[in-house]
Amino acid sequence: MTEKNTRPSPVLTARGLVKEHGRTRALRGASLELREAEILAVTGASGSGKSTLLHCMAGIVRPDEGSVAYAGKRLDQLPEKDLSELRRTDFGVVFQFGQLIPELTAVDNVALPLLLAGTDRGTARERAGEWLERFGVRGQEEQRPGEMSGGQAQRVSLARALVTGPRVVFADEPTGALDSLASEQVMAALTHAARESRTAVLLITHDAQTAAYADREVTLRDGVVVSEADASLEVSR
């Protein structure tokens, strides 16, 4: 009897992506599939095209060639209004330096996506506080980004990315500006929250310890995916 294939379905698929920045070709036909509820690490040397791949798959930039498909839609063909709506509802994005709004407190930074989606202020702040607690930064609600450590600020950024219940989180070097202890704390919090909510995560990193938290790892070289392996290093979660 043939064993039933239980491989998760793809939630986001990129095919043959080409993207040029001036005279530099960042992507040269990259293809990648992100599966439901998985954490996928994309690794590679600086300049290999990792961030450009994430930006194309998140609908932040459009590829010059190729396609990105999500929920039956071609992201590379959607108008900017629809892409912005997806990034408010279905997608969460975290960058290396968090990009929190410096004038807002931690709780207001996390509540912001909910407020933009029409949630009333009281409910938005309550849900934001719950997510801050899940990421271990309860008690920092009224602190502004400049008053927090790098690790605390990045966990606030992760809470903001997950507060709307997205299907996909895009994390671009989320530990790149942190020391080893803060990196472990951030990745442990991210992976726990993602698995609990069954959120797929596309993780860009150059760090082997960070990549080890993923279910699967691919390597990008000169704008093309050149290898893939199941992550096998056990990391304490």
C-alpha positions in Angstrom: 0.0 0.0 0.0 1.3 3.4 -0.9 1.8 5.7 2.1 -0.4 8.8 2.0 1.5 12.0 1.3 1.1 14.2 4.3 3.3 17.0 3.1 1.7 20.3 4.0 0.2 22.4 1.2 2.0 25.5 0.0 0.7 28.8 1.3 3.1 31.0 -0.8 4.9 30.1 -4.0 7.5 32.0 -6.0 8.5 30.8 -9.5 11.4 32.1 -11.6 11.9 35.4 -9.8 14.2 37.9 -11.5 14.9 41.3 -10.0 17.5 43.9 -10.9 18.6 46.8 -8.9 20.3 49.1 -11.4 22.9 47.0 -13.1 22.9 44.4 -10.3 20.8 41.3 -10.8 19.7 40.4 -7.3 17.5 37.4 -8.3 18.3 35.2 -11.3 15.3 32.9 -11.5 14.7 32.0 -7.8 11.9 29.6 -7.0 10.7 28.9 -3.5 7.7 27.3 -1.8 6.6 28.2 1.8 4.3 25.5 3.2 1.4 25.9 5.6 2.5 26.5 9.3 6.2 25.8 8.6 9.2 27.9 9.6 11.5 28.1 6.5 15.0 29.6 6.8 16.6 31.2 3.7 20.4 31.4 4.2 23.2 32.6 2.1 26.1 35.1 1.9 25.6 38.8 2.0 24.5 40.0 -1.4 23.0 36.6 -2.4 19.6 38.1 -2.8 17.9 36.9 0.4 16.2 40.2 1.3 15.2 40.9 -2.2 13.5 37.4 -2.4 11.6 38.2 0.9 10.5 41.6 -0.4 9.2 40.0 -3.6 7.3 37.3 -1.8 5.8 39.8 0.7 4.6 42.0 -2.1 6.9 44.9 -1.0 8.6 45.0 -4.4 7.6 43.6 -7.7 9.8 41.1 -9.6 10.9 42.0 -13.1 10.1 38.5 -14.1 8.4 35.4 -12.6 5.4 35.0 -10.3 4.4 35.0 -6.6 1.2 33.2 -5.8 -0.8 33.4 -2.5 -4.3 32.2 -1.9 -5.0 31.8 -5.6 -3.8 35.4 -6.4 -0.8 36.6 -8.3 0.8 39.1 -5.8 3.1 40.4 -8.6 0.0 41.5 -10.5 -2.1 42.9 -7.7 -2.6 46.7 -7.4 -0.8 48.4 -4.5 -4.0 48.9 -2.6 -4.7 45.2 -2.4 -1.1 44.5 -1.5 -1.3 47.0 1.4 -4.5 45.3 2.6 -2.8 41.9 2.6 0.1 43.3 4.6 -2.4 44.6 7.2 -4.3 41.3 7.5 -2.6 38.2 6.1 1.0 39.1 6.3 3.3 40.3 9.2 6.8 41.7 8.5 9.7 42.1 10.9 13.0 43.7 9.9 16.5 43.6 11.4 16.1 46.8 13.3 12.4 46.4 14.1 11.3 49.7 12.6 9.1 50.6 15.6 7.7 54.1 15.7 9.9 55.9 18.2 7.2 58.3 19.4 4.8 55.5 20.3 4.9 53.3 23.4 5.4 49.5 23.1 1.7 48.8 23.5 0.7 51.4 21.0 3.2 50.1 18.4 1.7 46.7 18.7 -1.9 48.0 18.7 -1.3 50.1 15.5 -2.1 47.3 12.9 -5.3 46.6 14.7 -6.3 50.3 14.8 -5.5 50.6 11.1 -7.9 47.6 10.5 -10.7 49.4 12.4 -10.5 47.8 15.9 -11.5 50.1 18.7 -8.7 51.5 20.8 -9.5 49.8 24.0 -9.7 46.3 22.4 -6.6 47.0 20.3 -4.6 47.9 23.4 -5.9 44.9 25.3 -4.9 42.5 22.6 -1.5 44.2 22.2 -0.9 43.8 25.9 -1.7 40.0 25.6 0.9 39.7 22.8 3.5 41.6 24.7 3.0 39.1 27.6 3.4 36.2 25.2 6.7 37.6 24.0 7.9 38.2 27.5 7.8 42.0 27.6 4.9 42.5 29.9 5.7 45.5 32.1 7.2 47.4 29.1 3.9 48.6 27.7 4.5 52.3 28.3 8.2 52.2 27.3 9.2 53.8 24.0 11.6 52.0 21.7 14.6 54.1 22.8 14.0 53.1 26.4 14.2 49.3 25.7 17.0 47.0 25.0 17.5 45.7 21.5 16.1 42.3 22.4 13.0 43.8 24.0 12.4 46.1 21.1 12.6 43.2 18.7 10.2 41.1 20.7 7.8 44.1 20.5 8.3 44.1 16.7 7.4 40.4 16.6 4.3 41.0 18.7 3.2 43.7 16.3 3.8 41.3 13.3 1.6 38.6 14.9 -1.1 40.6 16.6 -3.5 40.5 13.6 -3.3 36.7 13.3 -1.5 36.6 9.9 -1.1 33.4 7.9 2.5 34.4 7.0 5.2 36.3 8.9 8.3 37.5 6.9 11.3 38.0 9.2 14.3 39.6 7.6 17.4 39.1 9.8 15.3 39.5 13.0 18.4 38.7 15.2 21.0 40.4 13.0 21.5 43.3 15.4 21.3 41.3 18.7 23.8 39.5 20.9 23.7 35.7 21.2 21.5 35.6 24.3 18.9 38.1 23.0 18.9 36.2 19.6 18.0 33.0 21.4 15.3 34.7 23.4 13.8 36.3 20.2 13.9 33.1 18.2 12.5 31.0 21.0 9.6 33.5 21.3 9.0 33.6 17.6 9.0 29.9 17.0 6.8 29.2 20.0 4.2 31.8 19.0 4.3 30.8 15.3 3.7 27.1 16.1 1.0 27.9 18.6 -0.9 30.0 16.0 0.1 27.8 13.0 1.6 30.8 11.3 4.0 30.2 8.4 7.3 32.0 8.8 9.8 33.0 6.0 13.0 33.6 7.9 16.0 35.4 6.3 19.3 34.8 8.2 23.0 34.4 7.7 23.3 32.8 11.2 23.4 29.0 11.5 22.1 29.1 15.1 19.1 31.2 14.0 18.4 29.0 11.0 18.5 25.9 13.2 15.1 26.9 14.7 13.5 26.3 11.3 11.7 23.2 10.1 13.4 23.5 6.7 16.4 25.4 5.3 17.3 26.5 1.8 20.4 28.3 0.6 20.4 31.1 -1.9 23.5 31.8 -4.0 23.9 34.5 -6.6 20.1 35.0 -6.7 19.2 31.3 -7.2 18.1 28.6 -4.7 20.9 26.1 -4.9 20.3 23.6 -2.0 17.7 22.5 0.5 17.8 20.5 3.6 15.6 19.7 6.6 16.9 21.5 9.6 18.4 18.8 11.9 20.3 20.7 14.6 18.3 20.4 17.9 17.9 23.7 19.7 16.4 24.2 23.1 13.1 25.8 22.7 
